[in-house]
Amino acid sequence: MSEHVELSEPANKDGIRLIDCESCGFVHVDPIPRPELLTRYYGRTFWQNVKPDALDALRRQRKWWRATYGDWLTLLGDAHDGRLVDVGCGYGEFAQVASAWGWTVVGIEPSERAAAYCERRGLHIYAETWETCRVMSADAVSALWLIEHLPDPAAFLKWCNDILWPGGKLLLVLPNEWTPIQEEANLFATKHEWWVHASHINYFSWASIEALLERCGFRITERFATYPMERFVMTGADYTDDHKAGRKAHKHIEKMDLLMSRESRISYYRWLGRRGRGRDIVLVAEKAPEMPLDGHRMAQDGRE
């Protein structure tokens, strides 16, 4: 049984019990849902019922998303002619941008609805989970807002390590939780601990995700962030229980970002990331060279 320390009482909300697990090294729900339940949930429920407006929002914000994704692809470096596996690719917008940048992209998406949309866009998609997908090798793996939903994030990171070539890159985007600014904004928010969500299993800080990556054979090479949304709560624009206020806040960020050059955006969000700030953690980690791919997989892929 994992040793754990209970979080403060407010974290145990809406029937969600969270523990600061000493053996795992990060906060997660207790109990962890069974994998077969999660497969059904993400296959037929998540995009349809939990995020029903996500595609419309993506279309409205497409210019901003493509600029943002371009910033993140810049962090991966110059290997734009390699193979990138985008895990949990959703409606395929990041995969589409990566393809335009020269990557050969393979997407993995368990949602029947989202995978079908990707196929209509001409993307190479495996409509299944990463556990069952027989991807042989990759130069880069991307997982955007995925790891917080997984029942075993260490197993996923080890799978990424296994399919990556030595020196391969992993792009992760995930929420940055229980930060000082979150705790301060929480004093003013209408909805306390608004970042605790029923679909999230895991909650990471910069320290806990870095420790987990190191255990799984990765070294962080780029620290980046997204805009600290909590600032809006601190200035009276409390979006925690007001969708209209949330959309207005996002419009402000979009306008600000698009007025900046790519160089300026990268400089600003890198500055935030290196100081552990920002609403989301955006990082690039490199596979340690002393952990090569399994020889059988290399032979199958024809790149010995």
C-alpha positions in Angstrom: 0.0 0.0 0.0 1.3 3.5 -0.9 2.2 5.7 2.0 0.5 9.1 1.6 -0.1 12.4 3.3 -3.7 13.8 3.2 -4.0 17.2 1.6 -5.9 19.9 3.4 -9.6 19.4 3.6 -10.6 21.8 0.8 -8.9 19.5 -1.7 -11.3 16.8 -0.9 -14.3 18.3 -2.7 -17.2 17.3 -4.8 -16.7 13.7 -3.8 -13.1 13.7 -5.1 -10.5 12.5 -2.6 -6.9 13.5 -3.3 -3.7 12.2 -1.6 -0.2 13.5 -1.7 1.3 10.1 -2.4 4.9 9.7 -1.1 5.6 6.6 -3.2 4.4 8.1 -6.4 5.8 11.5 -5.7 2.8 13.5 -6.9 -0.9 14.2 -5.9 -3.5 11.8 -7.3 -7.1 10.8 -6.7 -7.8 7.9 -4.4 -8.9 5.4 -5.5 -7.6 5.5 -9.0 -10.3 4.5 -11.6 -9.9 1.2 -13.3 -8.3 1.4 -16.8 -11.2 -0.3 -18.6 -13.6 2.3 -17.2 -11.3 5.1 -18.4 -11.0 3.5 -21.9 -14.8 3.6 -22.3 -15.0 7.1 -20.8 -12.5 8.6 -23.2 -13.7 6.5 -26.1 -17.3 7.6 -25.9 -17.9 10.2 -23.3 -15.2 12.8 -22.8 -15.3 14.8 -26.0 -19.0 14.2 -26.5 -20.3 15.2 -23.0 -17.5 16.7 -20.9 -16.0 18.9 -23.7 -18.9 19.2 -26.2 -18.0 22.7 -27.3 -14.2 22.1 -27.7 -14.3 21.8 -31.5 -16.2 25.1 -31.9 -13.8 26.8 -29.5 -10.9 25.5 -31.4 -12.2 26.8 -34.7 -12.8 30.3 -33.1 -9.3 30.4 -31.7 -7.5 28.6 -34.6 -5.2 31.6 -35.4 -4.0 31.8 -31.7 -3.7 28.0 -31.3 -1.5 27.7 -34.5 0.7 30.5 -33.2 1.0 28.8 -29.8 1.7 25.3 -31.3 4.3 26.9 -33.5 6.0 28.2 -30.4 6.0 24.8 -28.8 7.3 23.1 -32.0 10.1 25.6 -32.0 11.2 24.2 -28.6 11.6 20.8 -30.1 14.5 22.1 -32.2 15.3 21.6 -35.9 14.4 17.9 -36.4 11.3 18.8 -38.3 11.7 16.0 -40.9 11.4 13.3 -38.2 8.5 11.2 -37.0 6.4 12.7 -34.2 3.8 10.6 -32.3 1.0 12.8 -30.9 -0.7 10.9 -28.1 -4.2 11.9 -27.2 -4.3 14.1 -30.2 -8.0 15.1 -29.8 -9.3 16.8 -33.0 -5.8 16.9 -34.5 -5.0 20.6 -34.5 -1.5 20.2 -33.1 -0.9 17.3 -35.4 -2.0 19.4 -38.4 0.4 22.2 -37.4 3.3 19.8 -36.8 2.7 18.3 -40.3 2.8 21.7 -41.8 6.2 22.2 -40.1 7.6 19.2 -41.8 7.1 16.4 -39.2 5.8 13.0 -40.2 2.9 12.8 -37.7 1.2 9.8 -36.3 -1.7 10.5 -33.9 -3.2 8.3 -31.2 -6.7 9.1 -30.1 -9.2 6.7 -28.3 -12.2 8.9 -28.9 -14.3 7.6 -31.8 -15.6 11.0 -32.5 -12.3 12.9 -32.5 -10.4 10.1 -34.3 -13.0 10.2 -37.1 -12.7 13.9 -37.4 -8.9 13.6 -37.7 -9.2 10.9 -40.4 -11.5 13.3 -42.4 -8.7 15.8 -42.2 -6.3 13.4 -43.8 -4.2 12.7 -40.6 -2.6 9.3 -39.9 -4.5 8.2 -36.8 -4.7 5.1 -34.6 -8.1 5.1 -33.0 -7.1 3.4 -29.8 -5.1 4.0 -26.6 -1.3 4.2 -26.3 -1.3 0.9 -24.4 -2.6 -1.0 -27.4 -1.0 1.0 -30.2 1.9 -0.7 -32.1 4.0 2.4 -32.9 7.5 1.2 -33.5 9.8 4.3 -33.1 9.7 8.1 -33.0 12.0 11.0 -33.0 9.6 13.0 -30.8 6.5 12.3 -28.8 3.9 15.0 -27.8 1.3 14.6 -25.1 -0.8 17.8 -24.6 -2.9 17.8 -21.5 -2.9 14.0 -21.3 -0.7 12.9 -18.4 -3.1 14.3 -15.7 -5.8 11.9 -17.0 -3.8 8.7 -16.9 -4.1 6.0 -14.2 -0.3 5.2 -14.4 1.7 8.2 -15.7 5.0 6.4 -15.0 4.0 3.6 -17.3 3.2 6.1 -20.1 6.5 7.9 -19.7 8.4 4.6 -19.9 6.5 3.7 -23.0 7.5 7.1 -24.5 11.1 6.3 -23.6 10.9 2.9 -25.2 9.7 4.2 -28.6 12.0 7.2 -28.7 15.4 7.0 -30.4 18.3 8.0 -28.1 18.3 11.7 -27.8 14.6 11.8 -28.8 12.4 14.6 -27.5 9.2 14.5 -25.4 6.9 17.5 -25.4 4.5 17.6 -22.4 1.8 20.1 -21.5 0.0 19.7 -18.2 -1.6 21.9 -15.5 0.7 23.5 -13.0 -1.1 22.9 -9.7 -1.0 24.2 -6.1 1.2 27.1 -7.0 1.6 30.1 -4.7 -0.5 32.3 -7.0 -3.3 29.6 -7.1 -3.3 29.5 -3.3 -3.5 33.3 -3.1 -6.2 33.6 -5.8 -8.1 30.9 -4.0 -8.8 33.4 -1.2 -10.8 35.5 -3.7 -12.3 32.9 -6.0 -16.0 32.1 -6.0 -15.2 28.5 -6.7 -12.5 27.2 -4.3 -9.9 24.8 -5.7 -11.4 25.3 -9.1 -8.5 23.4 -10.6 -9.7 20.1 -9.1 -11.6 18.5 -11.9 -13.5 15.2 -12.0 -11.6 14.0 -15.2 -8.1 14.6 -13.6 -6.5 11.8 -11.9 -3.0 13.3 -11.3 -1.9 16.8 -10.2 1.7 17.9 -10.8 4.1 20.7 -9.8 7.3 21.4 -11.7 9.2 19.6 -9.0 7.0 16.4 -9.1 6.9 16.1 -12.9 10.7 16.6 -13.1 11.3 13.9 -10.5 9.0 11.5 -12.3 10.6 12.2 -15.7 14.1 11.6 -14.2 12.9 8.2 -12.9 11.6 7.3 -16.3 14.9 8.2 -18.1 14.3 11.8 -19.2 16.1 15.1 -18.7 14.2 18.4 -19.0 15.9 20.6 -21.6 13.2 23.3 -22.0 11.0 25.0 -19.4 8.0 26.9 -20.7 4.6 28.0 -19.5 1.2 29.3 -20.5 -0.2 32.6 -19.2 -1.0 32.6 -15.4 -4.8 32.7 -15.6 -5.0 33.2 -11.8 -4.0 36.8 -12.3 -7.5 37.5 -13.6 -9.0 36.3 -10.3 -6.6 38.5 -8.4 -7.7 41.6 -10.3 -11.5 41.0 -9.9 -12.2 39.1 -13.1 -13.2 35.9 -11.3 -13.7 33.3 -14.0 -13.8 30.3 -11.7 -17.6 30.0 -11.8 -18.4 32.3 -14.7 -17.9 31.0 -18.3 -18.4 34.4 -19.8 -15.6 35.9 -17.7 -13.4 32.9 -18.7 -14.0 33.5 -22.4 -13.2 37.2 -21.9 -10.0 36.4 -20.1 -8.9 34.0 -22.9 -9.7 36.7 -25.5 -7.4 39.0 -23.7 -4.6 36.5 -23.7 -5.1 35.7 -27.4 -4.9 39.4 -28.3 -1.8 39.9 -26.2 0.0 36.8 -27.6 -0.8 37.6 -31.2 0.5 41.2 -30.9 3.9 39.8 -29.9 6.4 38.3 -32.2 7.2 34.6 -31.9 10.6 35.6 -30.4 9.0 37.8 -27.8 6.3 35.2 -26.8 9.0 32.5 -26.5 11.2 34.8 -24.4 8.2 35.7 -22.1 6.8 32.2 -21.6 10.3 30.7 -21.1 10.9 33.3 -18.4 7.7 32.2 -16.6 8.5 28.5 -17.0 12.1 28.8 -15.7 10.6 30.4 -12.5 8.0 27.7 -12.0 5.1 30.1 -12.9 2.3 29.9 -15.4 -1.1 28.2 -15.5 0.3 25.2 -17.4 3.7 23.5 -17.5 5.1 23.2 -21.0 8.3 21.3 -21.2 10.6 19.4 -23.5 12.5 16.5 -22.1 15.2 14.5 -23.8 15.7 10.7 -23.7 18.9 9.9 -21.9 21.4 8.4 -24.4 22.3 5.5 -22.0 18.7 4.1 -22.4 18.5 2.9 -26.1 15.5 1.4 -27.8 15.0 -2.3 -27.5 16.8 -4.0 -30.4 13.8 -6.0 -31.6 11.8 -2.8 -32.1 14.7 -1.2 -33.9 15.0 -4.1 -36.3 11.3 -4.1 -37.0 11.5 -0.5 -38.0 14.4 -1.0 -40.3 16.6 1.6 -38.6 19.3 -0.4 -36.9 
